[in-house]
Amino acid sequence: MTIETGQTLPDATFMTMGEDGPAPLSATDLFKGKRVVLFAVPGAYTPTCSAKHLPGFKDHAAALKAKGVDTIACTSVNDVFVMDAWGKQQGADGVVMLADGNGAFAKSLGLEMDASGFGMGMRSQRYAMVVNDGTLEQLFVEGPGEFHVSSAEHVLDNL
């Protein structure tokens, strides 16, 4: 079952790259007391994710923060090393890169997808959400192969 607006996000542990290497970050710590825009991509370095999705949030970070967003974060079912390298390659300093390596967070939201037909295994659907102090405020889930409602521009228009 997919999470719905008004519900509390489940706790999960992401991996992030810290100064001393990989470090865990709980969803509770990420969302507590903050308004967060979290967007998910099916895979780091994939075409739409690299050309449009992550760059959009990077480019619109100031506008999102001007509308009351404290943190912008990107998650994918990739390992922490891939997420860190992709964030650096994209120059995404203002975006927290979150590795959901086993897809546990995506699954707990009911937003996992089977990309085995593309040789990618279980992944996250493409979406964006606005979370206020751990509660889902808005959710924008893309249809298969689409990219519109999870874009930074769409999120900005709906804040």
Backbone as a ProteinNet text record, in pm:
[ID]
protein_1_A
[PRIMARY]
MTIETGQTLPDATFMTMGEDGPAPLSATDLFKGKRVVLFAVPGAYTPTCSAKHLPGFKDHAAALKAKGVDTIACTSVNDVFVMDAWGKQQGADGVVMLADGNGAFAKSLGLEMDASGFGMGMRSQRYAMVVNDGTLEQLFVEGPGEFHVSSAEHVLDNL
[TERTIARY]
84.1	0	89	58.1	136.1	101.8	203.8	183.7	92.1	15.5	-78.4	-49.6	-92.4	-72.5	-136.3	-69.7	-114.6	-54.7	5.2	66.2	209.8	255.3	394.2	480.6	595	686.2	746.6	763.9	826.2	973.8	1026.7	1169	1244.4	1357.2	1446.3	1584.1	1684.4	1821	1877.7	1914.3	1984.4	2133.8	2213.4	2357.5	2394.2	2478.4	2529.6	2681.6	2745.8	2890.5	2930	2992.6	3039.5	3187.3	3241.1	3383.3	3472.9	3425.5	3505.3	3459.7	3378.8	3330.7	3181.5	3129.7	2986.4	2933.9	2817.2	2755.5	2604.7	2542.8	2397	2326	2208.4	2120.8	1979	1915.2	1778.9	1680.8	1572.8	1466.9	1413.3	1405	1358.7	1446.6	1578.1	1670.1	1663.3	1643.3	1634.1	1512.9	1398.5	1272.6	1232	1287.4	1242.2	1261.1	1148.5	1151.1	1183.6	1176.8	1211.9	1105.9	1105.2	1025.8	1125	1104.3	1199.2	1131	1199.8	1158.9	1251.8	1192.3	1266.3	1220.4	1317	1279.6	1357.9	1295.6	1355.3	1371.1	1481.3	1509.8	1529.6	1496.9	1517.7	1664.4	1754.5	1895.6	1986.1	2091.2	2193.1	2254.4	2292.8	2359.3	2267.9	2143.2	2054	2012.6	1969.2	1951.1	1860.1	1735.6	1644.3	1687.9	1734.6	1778.1	1895.2	1989.7	2109.3	2088.7	2003.5	1985.1	1878.4	1779.9	1667	1635.8	1621.2	1566	1657.9	1778	1870.6	1909.9	1942.6	1977.7	1866.6	1741.9	1630.6	1627.7	1645.5	1644.5	1769	1880.8	2003.3	1983.9	1929.7	1913	1806.5	1707	1597	1606	1721.8	1737.7	1704.6	1753.5	1728	1579.4	1511	1367.7	1288.3	1327.3	1260.8	1281.4	1402.4	1431.1	1357.7	1340.1	1264.9	1118	1069.9	931.4	919.2	1022.3	1012.5	1067.4	1141.9	1202.5	1337.5	1356.4	1482.3	1588.5	1545.5	1638.5	1584.2	1673.1	1640.8	1724.3	1659.5	1730.1	1688.3	1782.6	1761.2	1791.2	1703.1	1727.1	1715.7	1790.1	1786.1	1830	1787.4	1832	1967.6	2066.1	2206.5	2288.4	2415	2498.9	2551	2601.8	2645.6	2759	2846.1	2957.8	2909.9	2811.8	2753.1	2679.3	2599.4	2525.7	2620	2727.3	2824.7	2893.8	2939	3007.2	2913.8	2788.8	2692	2664.3	2645.7	2623.2	2739.9	2861.8	2980.7	2988.5	2963.7	2969.3	2866.5	2752.7	2644.3	2660.5	2756.5	2772.7	2654.1	2597.8	2474.4	2503.9	2584.3	2624.2	2505.4	2399.5	2284.4	2181.2	2211.2	2118.2	2182.2	2110.8	2159.2	2136.2	2243.3	2235.1	2220.1	2109	2072.7	2070.6	2154	2155	2054	1961.3	1864.6	1904.6	2025.3	2091.6	2010.2	1931.8	1850.4	1706.1	1674	1537.6	1438.5	1487.1	1397.2	1304.7	1357.8	1274.5	1167.9	1208.4	1112.2	1001.4	1040.4	941.4	849.2	904.6	822.2	718.3	744.8	649	548.7	574.2	491.9	524.6	648.1	688.2	804.1	815.9	917.9	864.8	956.2	915.5	1016.4	969.2	1054	1108.5	1237.2	1302	1389.1	1353.5	1430.6	1434.8	1331.6	1328.4	1436.6	1490.1	1599	1732.2	1732.6	1854.1	1890.4	1791.2	1819.2	1762.1	1686.8	1629.7	1523.3	1505.7	1406	1461.8	1381.7	1421.4	1308.8	1332.9	1229.5	1158.8	1030.6	960.5	1014.5	991.7	1028.7	917.2	954.1	856.2	925.2	843.9	889.3	784.9	830.9	738.6	782.8	685.1	710.9	674.1	770.7	753	771.5	675.1	681.6	688.6	804.4	826.8	786	823.4	798	663.1	577	444.2	440.2	385.6	375.6	273	319.9	235.5	184.1	274.8	238.1	320.7	261.1	330.3	299.2	403.6	391.4	462.7	385.8	442.1	423.6	531.3	527	468.4	405.1	365.3	489.3	480.9	596	650.5	781.1	848.2	822.3	751.4	717.6	809.5	815.8	887.2	818.4	735.7	668.6	636.4	550.9	498.5	603.2	714.3	819.2	930.2	912.7	1016.1	1021.3	1135.8	1150.2	1051.5	1029	936.6	794.2	752.2	616.8	603.6	706.3	703.5	695.4	776.6	774.5	634.9	573.4	440.7	333.6	361.4	263.2	296.4	400.1	434.2	351.6
-118.1	0	125.1	220	342.1	440	503.8	603.8	714.4	774.4	879.6	1006.9	1119.4	1246.3	1240.1	1306.9	1307.6	1197.2	1098.1	988.1	1023.4	962	976.3	883.8	935.7	851.6	744.7	625	518.9	549.2	499.8	518.9	417.8	461.1	376.9	436.1	360.8	411.7	426.3	548.1	577.3	575.1	567	585.4	713.2	792.3	914.7	910.2	993.7	999.5	1113.9	1080.1	1179.2	1207.6	1292.9	1327.5	1207.3	1112.3	994.4	870.2	888.6	775.1	756.4	640	614.3	626.8	690.9	711.4	693.8	631.1	614.7	744.7	761.4	874.2	819.8	830.3	778.5	877	822.9	908	999.5	951.1	1033.9	1156.7	1138.5	1252	1345.3	1289.9	1370.8	1463.3	1411.9	1486.4	1562.4	1526.9	1584.7	1736.3	1806	1949.8	2029.7	1965.3	2032.5	2009.6	2099.7	2080.1	2036.4	1917.1	1853.8	1820.6	1851.5	1800.2	1683.2	1566.1	1444.7	1398.3	1375.6	1318.4	1190.1	1097.6	966.7	944.6	881.9	847.9	697.4	638.2	494	453.5	543.8	508.6	626.7	636.8	738.4	716.6	823	823.3	782.2	751	715.4	843.5	834.1	953.4	1063	1032.4	1136.5	1186.7	1097.4	1135	1232.6	1208.2	1291.6	1418.2	1411.7	1527.2	1624.1	1573.6	1658.5	1659.5	1541.1	1534.9	1599.9	1546.5	1604.1	1747.5	1776.7	1915.6	2015.7	1976.3	2066	2107.3	2010.8	2042.9	2121.6	2091.2	2167.7	2312.5	2331.5	2465.7	2547.9	2482.2	2552.8	2548.4	2512.3	2499.5	2629.9	2741.5	2870	2903.6	2878.4	2906.9	2816.9	2691.5	2599.5	2645.7	2685.5	2731.3	2861.3	2945.7	3070.9	3043.8	2925.1	2887	2801.7	2803.9	2737.7	2596.6	2553.3	2420.1	2429.8	2347	2346.1	2258.5	2144.1	2045.1	1989.5	1970.9	1903.1	1776.4	1663.3	1535.4	1449.4	1370.6	1277.6	1137	1043.5	904.7	815.3	706.7	607.5	473.7	366.6	233.2	210.3	277.9	265.8	266.1	227.9	230.3	370.8	391.7	523.7	578.6	491.8	538	592.3	525.3	571.1	703.3	711.9	835.7	952.7	928.9	1034.2	1079.1	985.1	1018.9	1092	1047.9	1112.1	1255.1	1274.6	1409	1501.6	1452	1532.8	1562	1462.2	1479.6	1582.2	1587.1	1679.9	1816.8	1830.7	1956.9	1987.9	1884.5	1896.7	1920	2020.6	2047.2	2076.9	2137.7	2173.8	2063.7	1945.4	1832.6	1721.1	1672.8	1561.4	1433	1359.2	1237	1117.4	1045.8	936.9	803	712	577.8	490.2	433.4	335.6	202.5	158.5	47.9	-78.1	-115.2	-236.5	-207.1	-80.3	-43.5	-51	-57.6	-72.3	48.6	169.4	288.5	291.7	268.2	266.5	164.9	47.8	-57.5	-17.3	45.3	82.8	188.8	265.7	366.1	307.6	185.3	127.2	186.9	237.7	305.8	235.3	104.4	28.9	-12.2	-44.6	-95.3	-199.6	-288.8	-394.4	-349.3	-319.7	-278.2	-390.7	-514.7	-630	-638.1	-592.1	-593	-506.7	-415.9	-328.7	-370.1	-484.3	-532	-456.1	-389	-305.3	-360.1	-469.5	-526.4	-436.7	-449.4	-368.9	-228.6	-130	10.9	91.1	220.7	312.9	369.9	394.3	470.9	613.3	687	827.7	907.9	985.6	1067	1185	1276.8	1383.8	1395	1431.8	1450.6	1569.4	1627.4	1732.6	1673.9	1678.2	1620.1	1730.6	1744.1	1846.8	1779.1	1786.5	1726.5	1578.8	1506.8	1363.5	1322.3	1419.8	1390.1	1424.3	1333	1354.8	1463.2	1571.4	1685.6	1673	1635.8	1620.2	1507.9	1438.1	1330	1339	1335.5	1344.8	1224	1124.1	1000.6	999.4	970.4	963.9	831.9	836.8	715	653.4	527.6	461.9	542	566.4	635.7	785.3	841.8	984.1	1066.6	1196.1	1291.1	1425.4	1455.6	1585.1	1622	1543.1	1581.6	1575.2	1505.1	1497.1	1597.7	1682.1	1780.4	1890.8	1955.6	2068.1	2179.1	2202.5	2306.6	2277.6	2152.4	2113.8	2126.6	2080.6	2092.9	2239.5	2324.9	2468.6	2528.7	2489.9	2542.2	2499.6	2393.3	2338.4	2362.1	2440.1	2471.3	2587.2
0	0	0	-85.2	-97.1	14.4	68.3	171.7	119.8	209.7	171.7	249.7	193.1	261.4	400.2	494.9	632.6	717.3	651.8	726.3	764.3	873.8	917	833.8	788.8	711.3	800.2	747.6	827	849.1	958.9	980.2	895.1	848.4	769.2	787.3	748.5	756.9	616.9	584.7	460.4	490.3	385.9	400.1	324.5	388.3	327.8	336.9	257.2	264.3	356.4	468.1	562.8	542.4	624.4	615.4	638.2	720.8	753	677.1	574.1	496.8	512.9	472.8	480.7	623.7	634.4	765.3	753.8	853	849.8	885.8	829.2	861.5	866.7	981.4	993	929.8	878.9	823.3	932.8	1054.6	1165.4	1180.7	1179.3	1192.2	1071.5	954.7	833.6	837.1	882	872.2	998.2	1113	1239.9	1243.8	1264.5	1281.8	1157.2	1041.3	916	808.9	713.4	592.1	484.2	432.8	342	209.9	100.4	-29	-58	-70.2	-102.5	-239.3	-327.7	-456.6	-478.2	-548.7	-573.2	-722.3	-755.6	-894.5	-904.6	-1019.2	-1035	-1032	-1074.7	-1072	-1097.2	-1018.4	-1041.9	-1180.1	-1242.8	-1373.6	-1489	-1463.8	-1573.5	-1646.8	-1772.5	-1856.4	-1799.6	-1770	-1721.4	-1584.1	-1500.9	-1365.6	-1370.4	-1461.1	-1471	-1553	-1653.7	-1741.7	-1692.2	-1615.4	-1577.7	-1428.7	-1368.9	-1233.8	-1129.8	-1111	-1013.5	-1050.4	-1176.3	-1209.9	-1179.7	-1196.8	-1167.4	-1021.6	-932.4	-789.8	-750.1	-812.5	-786.6	-831.2	-950.1	-1006.4	-933.6	-876.7	-809.8	-656.7	-604.7	-459.3	-386.8	-436.4	-368.8	-369.1	-480.3	-488.7	-394.1	-382.7	-290.3	-146.1	-114.3	22.4	52.8	-48.9	-30.1	0.7	-36.4	-8.7	117.5	201.6	331	339	239.3	242.2	312.8	414.1	488.9	424.9	370.3	315.9	185.7	90	-36.2	-38.2	-61	-57.9	-176.4	-222.5	-333.9	-284.4	-315.6	-279.6	-402.7	-397.6	-503.7	-446.2	-510.4	-471.5	-538.8	-483.5	-523.2	-394.9	-404.7	-284.9	-258.4	-139	-93.2	-179.1	-230.2	-312.1	-446.3	-504.7	-630.5	-609.3	-503.8	-477.1	-451.9	-378.9	-351.4	-480.7	-560.9	-685.7	-781.2	-788.9	-878.4	-833.4	-703.4	-650.9	-681.6	-665	-696.6	-845.9	-928.7	-1074.3	-1120.5	-1052.7	-1087.2	-1021.3	-929.3	-857.1	-768.2	-709.2	-630.6	-482.8	-452.1	-314.2	-222.6	-274.3	-192	-177.1	-228	-222.4	-140.1	-39.1	42.1	-38.1	-62.6	-142.6	-48.9	-63.3	26.6	-45.6	-2.4	-59.2	14.6	-61.1	-10.6	-72.9	-40.2	-108.5	-127.5	-29.2	-39.6	-78.2	-98.2	-135.3	-21.2	102.2	217	233.3	212.3	226.2	116.9	-7.2	-118.5	-91.9	-45.4	-17.8	97.1	201.9	316.9	280.2	174.6	126.5	27.3	-18.6	-124	-259.5	-274.9	-398.7	-468.8	-445.6	-517.4	-653.7	-743.8	-876.1	-921.2	-1003.4	-1056.5	-1192.3	-1195.5	-1320.4	-1376	-1343	-1389.6	-1541.1	-1607	-1752.8	-1814.3	-1735.8	-1781.4	-1719.4	-1647.3	-1582.7	-1456.7	-1395.5	-1279.4	-1149.2	-1153.2	-1031.1	-970.1	-839.4	-768.6	-746	-775.9	-765.8	-702.4	-691.8	-646.5	-767.9	-752.8	-855.2	-852.7	-959.4	-964.5	-896.6	-795.3	-724.6	-658.5	-609.8	-521.1	-411.2	-293.2	-182.3	-98.5	-32.1	65.2	199.9	292.3	424.3	526.4	616.5	719.8	855.8	919.6	1051.9	1054.6	949.6	943.6	887.5	857.1	803.4	654.5	575.7	431.8	402.5	343.8	309.2	165.1	74.4	-67	-127.8	-224.7	-293.6	-442.4	-522.5	-668.4	-729.3	-772.2	-826.5	-977.9	-1048.2	-1194.2	-1242.9	-1358	-1426.6	-1490.6	-1533.2	-1595.4	-1713.9	-1711.7	-1821.1	-1828.6	-1731.1	-1736.5	-1648.1	-1678.3	-1594.4	-1605.5	-1508.1	-1502.8	-1358.2	-1293.8	-1162.4	-1051.4	-1074.1	-971.9	-997.8	-1096.6	-1130.1	-1025.5	-1015.5	-922.7	-956.3	-1083.6	-1125.2	-1077.8	-1090.1	-1047.4	-895.2	-823.9	-677.8	-638	-700.3	-671.4	-694.8	-804.8	-838.2	-738.2	-662.1	-569.4	-422.6	-395.8	-256.1	-207.8
[MASK]
+++++++++++++++++++++++++++++++++++++++++++++++++++++++++++++++++++++++++++++++++++++++++++++++++++++++++++++++++++++++++++++++++++++++++++++++++++++++++++++++

